[in-house]
Amino acid sequence: MNKQVLKLAVPSILANITIPLVGLVDTAIVGHIADAAIIGGIAVGTMLFDLLYWNFGFLRVGTSGMTAQAFGRKDRVSCASILAQSLTVTAAATVLIWITQWLFVSVVLMCVPCSPEVEQFARSYFFVRIWAAPATLSLMALKGWFIGMQDTVSPMACDIVVNVINMAASYVLAVYIPLGAIGVAYGTLIAQFSGLVVAMGILAAKYRSYVSMFATLHDVLSWTRLRRLIVLNGNLFIRSLCFMVVYVGFTAIAGGYGDVQLAVSSILMKLFMLFSYFVDGFAYAGEALVGKTFGEQGDNRSVARVVRILFNWSIGVGLLFTVIYAIWGLDCVRLMTNDVAVLDAVIPFLGWLISMPLVSTLAFMWDGIYVGATAGKEIRNAMIWAAVGFVGVYWATYAYLGIQALYIAYFVHLIARVIYLTAKWKTMLNNRME
């Protein structure tokens, strides 16, 4: 079982660690050919897509858990049907995004204070990248389906292709063509469709027998088949909105304490996300293995064994990063900035950096396990309580604790997720096995 976990987790980890390189390269390219307004425009434009696509994360998550269970049942028709349904939802989501794109940009930019120069470039950047929506959303569904099929190598290949081409194309288009800074947006557009071509190639070569079933799936759009997917994705969509409350709220609140504190919170969040790239690999393994075990109608002992092994690995990663941040936390910050004011300001918050990995690894791992169980209601409710905890704790304590209240609130949101999902596990497991 340990070998299965690593076989699924390692490719996801390798793919994840290429993600921050894209942001670093894009920033470096723009930083050398444009002024501060353009750099700010890239940051705001990227944020627009983070807000947009975060809400469609259910395309990967929901597809993964349902496919893993069908795979465990050895139900090939259902595996093919789930993929067809997910791609159908993707097409509908793409149309919705294209129809509402102008309204979305206008509303978000009304809420984000920025100069006219920053806003103008952010709009230009957005309206180039938005044409990649069908590729981006389809890749979410396809990667979720691959993971459900116990295949994390294919998503890794797609991610590496996307990220490498993104860096190369952005550099060539921005510097050599030259399109200037907007070349970065065109580079991302090219990269997303390149990734989709790779994913479709894998689908045709490796899963041809499943693709051939599409023609026989007369009831792909029937309510009976779609209902479970829609209900699950609806719960996951609400979960995504609650995530936005926490993560966007964290940045927005930190910005209210001034530029230095915003820089501190941004750096600490980047270091926290660096850790999450590793834990997410095991969370993806959890989606695949727990879903497969449920599909095989394994008993409680089988599921418990899978869950125990997954937690052993994820807690090990959490302990490793706890030690790294305890010994070299300030050095990690120095790698990201040499600003004396920021380095001085970060010291009171290093304790949070050290304490986050162990708590967050439990939350992330439970998420993966519940996704594999397709327990959308429990995942949704956990995140609702987490968001309520985040907002409630901050508003109750900020007048007395200042910005430390923000970090306490973020920590509480993680604790709330862990407590709720831990408390619900046995009940959910017993209900699923009945």
Secondary structure as UniProt FT lines:
FT   HELIX           2..16
FT   TURN            17..18
FT   HELIX           19..33
FT   HELIX           36..54
FT   TURN            55..57
FT   HELIX           58..72
FT   TURN            73..74
FT   HELIX           76..111
FT   HELIX           116..129
FT   HELIX           130..132
FT   HELIX           133..148
FT   TURN            149..150
FT   HELIX           153..171
FT   HELIX           172..176
FT   HELIX           180..182
FT   HELIX           183..206
FT   HELIX           208..211
FT   HELIX           212..216
FT   TURN            218..221
FT   HELIX           223..255
FT   TURN            256..257
FT   HELIX           259..295
FT   TURN            296..297
FT   HELIX           300..336
FT   HELIX           340..346
FT   HELIX           347..349
FT   HELIX           350..372
FT   TURN            373..374
FT   HELIX           376..401
FT   TURN            402..403
FT   HELIX           404..433
//
